[in-house]
Every structure is written in C-alpha cells, then in structure tokens.
Amino acid sequence: MIHALDHVIVAVSNLERARETYIQILGRRPSWSGEHPGFGTANSLFRLANTYLELLAPAGPGPAADALRERLEGRGEGLFGLAFATDDADGCAKLLRERGLAAADPVAGEGRESETGAERRWRNVYLPAKDTRGVLIFAIEHLCPPDSLPEAEPLASAASAVSGLDHVVVMSRDAEATRAFYGDALGLRLALDRSFPERGTRLLFFRVGGATVEIGTQLGAEPEPDAPDELWGLAYRVPSVPRACERIAKAGLDVSEVRVGRKPGTSVATVREPTHGVATLIIGRD
C-alpha cells in the first residue's frame, strides 16, 4: 500500500527566510507556496525527482499550528515528519491495522496556493506517536493529478542543482524496534543492514520509491525501548558535488570541502549553516 516517500516536512519559524535558504541549497524555485485553510499553517514546497520537501510554519490559529508551535518552542526548527505515498487511503489504513498499528480513519486535507489560488486535495492516514516511536509519520493519498504540483524550477546549471533526495536519516536507540516498525509494520524493503565497528555505528537502509530511509544506531549500547526515534538529516543528490558546493558557497552558505563518500564511487559535502536545524549532506557520483 505504501509505494514511495511522498514528502519530508521541515518545521520552520520564519517561512520566508527558510524559503530563501532552501532556494540556495537546492538551486531551485519553490513549486508551491500556500496555506492550509482551517489548520493555521503555511508552507513552501519543492518537488524533486522522487519526492518533495515541505517547509511548514505556523501562520494563525489551528490544530496543526498549535502542534507546530509546541515543536518549535520545545526543540527549535528541524525535521518534523515523514509522509509516505499510497493510492488507497482506506485500504492502507485497513492494512496498517492488520499489522498492529492504530491507524486512524483517513482525514481530508486541502491546500491553497497563495498567488494563483490553485487548490490541491488529499487524504491522510495518521498513526499515533506510540506506534511510530515518537516520529510524526502518516500515509497520504493525493486526490489531484501529479502535475498539480510541478517540479521545482532550476535556477542554476543542471550539474549544480539538486535533482532528488537520496536518503533521510533517523536516529534510534532501539534498532530492532525501529526495524520492526519500518520493515514489518510499514512494509518497507530492508535493502542493507550493516555494522561499522570502526565508527561504532549500525546502519539499516530501507528502500521505498527511489529514496532510502536510513536508520542509525550506536553499536554495543543497551536498547532503550521507551526512547523516541529522532528525525535527524537529509542527503540530496546532485550531478556534480564540486559545482553544487561552488554554487552554495557563492550564495553565502557555509559548505564543507568535497570528500570521498562512504559509498564507493561517490563524493559528498556537508552544508553546515544555515539549514534550519536539518543535518544536510549533498552526494553525487564521481
């Protein structure tokens, strides 16, 4: 029922400032800037090849805005949630319940673009935090055609603009419980489970729809079943890491030197500041 990582959500306090930051990081113009009527939130969306990034900020009274303000006051800006794509919200909710999750009935949602007045509609299947190990996770069925959210227009050369999301990083203090949730309950494919003794880490890679959910945990540590997982970082694909670094540095952002990636044949670099609380990596083939 789940066939892709539909989008990742970043909680931000100042939407305009965050939008400008991510224009520079991604080298792309937003696909959409709008609001959620009745929920009290506003957003900017950047559609990439395999998913989209949502910057979400409180903009008025509403239940979603209240939860967002609580997050921002308690933990600051950063990764806020993951939405997985389904073509059948009702069937997805039913299947998740059969797998032991307390999935809610689908809830209708809508967004309105600020400049054009265009609207998009969807249905969300929410999961309680006790089932998701503390992370905001839901399934979404879009009710509008895909072209209602166009690809984010590149503002830089094809070689230097971000093309897609490579992986999202989730940190866990109970690797087996987290593996069971993403693999057994959500049904994501575990592509690799590998330990790195020299770094004291174990990494689990779940593949879904051309993106990866990477679970990181400390080797040798006693499991902490009650400790919530933490959404930690994003890694973006670029055709050329050196050209992307040059573009990002010229925009005034702090970006590291290019270095050899863990995956053979890749180069990586870290965007340090500003990222609005998201650990940010860019990765590309040599």
Buried (B, 14 or more C-beta within 10 A) or exposed (E): BBEBBBBBBBBBBEBEEBBEBBBBBBBBBBBBBBBBBEBBBBBBBBBBBBBBBBBBBBBEEBEBBBBBBEBBEEEEBBBBBBBBBBEBBBBBBBBBEEBEBEBBEBEEBBBBBEEEEBEBEBBBBBBEEEBBBBBBBBBBBBBBEEEBBEBBEBBBEEBBBBBEBBBBBBBBBBBEBBBBBBBEBBBBEBEEBEEEEEEEBBBBBBBBBBBBBBBBBBEEEEBEEEBBBBBBBBBBBBBBBBBBBBBBBEBEBEBBEBEEBEEEEBBBBBBEEBBBBBBBBBBBEE
